[in-house]
Amino acid sequence: MGCWQRLLTFGAVSLRVGGGASVPLGGSRVLVCRRQLSGADSETLKQRRAQIMSRGLPKQKPIEGVKQVIVVASGKGGVGKSTTAVNLALALAANDSSKAVGLLDVDVYGPSIPKMMNLKGNPELSQSNLMRPLLNYGIACMSMGFLVEETAPVVWRGLMVMSAIEKLLRQVDWGQLDYLVVDMPPGTGDVQLSVSQNIPISGAVIVSTPQDIALMDARKGAEMFRKVHVPVLGLVQNMSVFQCPKCKHRTHIFGADGARRLARTLDLDVLGDIPLHLNIRETSDTGQPIVFSQPESDEQVKKPMRRSLLVLDAILREMKKMLSEDKANSRYQFVRRGGYNFSTARLDC
Ligand code: ADP
């Protein structure tokens, strides 16, 4: 090989410069060499490259006081991600009252948690200047919605959003939590990557409706978590079927079993199907999530409620599988809860 020019690009952007110069470009660094590489040179270059790459990745640091983080994500908005996150947090707490559960809403542009958890107001500051979460139904909650006006749109760009995320991750006084459920924004952008790379995550739950347009993005979500080494616990198929309350006819408004097919291609499990149900929508909108407000009020509600808890059961089973390699730190018990016709897994960590 004669005199050559090599362009090494870290990241997607490349820029050609001369004379061995090094140009940082939006977090990427471009090196151009105008000489033949010897074996030693190429080794040095490899090491340098590894150095730069490792510098680029933030170090994961646990959130103070939090044992397990479960993120709830979706490709598309409006598929029921926040609804699932809220009910999952409540179900985790209901499943074992000795567990402390928190809910963190990092959906900076469209925070739903304040409304769904019926919470308003600004967080107080602790003595160490950390924000104290707001509390309802026994769940400690933090959301961008507590920091901005309810009706004001968040018109921020990259850096401001990242600084808000940093605050939500690092400047909240959670006390001691067994589980922190994180409601992610839809998509696979900066926020999702930043959260995934900054804190250790026990597992991700992907929520999707069964329709193709939502599944396409759900797949991207699952792939993103895999790329950043976050275990994907499985898919929740939300709005899977609608049953007419009068004639009982069942309609698959968003298609049938789409999430199940996607799960198969991704080698994942479907953690549960949640039907499209008026009570789920109403209880979310009134800030009385169904897992809390209608545990078994009537036959119509019992079913989706049971399904939500079955989702939890499946999630916990997945976590059990995942953590079983670490037996020294994990202890599990299966319990049957009175009243319901199912068994739930209790995870002690
Ligand atoms: P996302 O977080 O994905 O944007 P949300 O959880 O905010 O979605 O849900 C969007 C809307 O759909 C909300 O009004 C919510 O109450 C409603 N919803 C979600 N899941 C269901 C369901 N299974 N049945 C009925 N309505 C639902």
Residues whose N, C-alpha, C, O or C-beta is under 5 A from the ligand:
A	BS01	ADP	S74 K76 G77 G78 V79 G80 K81 S82 T83 T84 S112 M239 I274 P275 L276 H277 L278 I280 R281 S284 D285
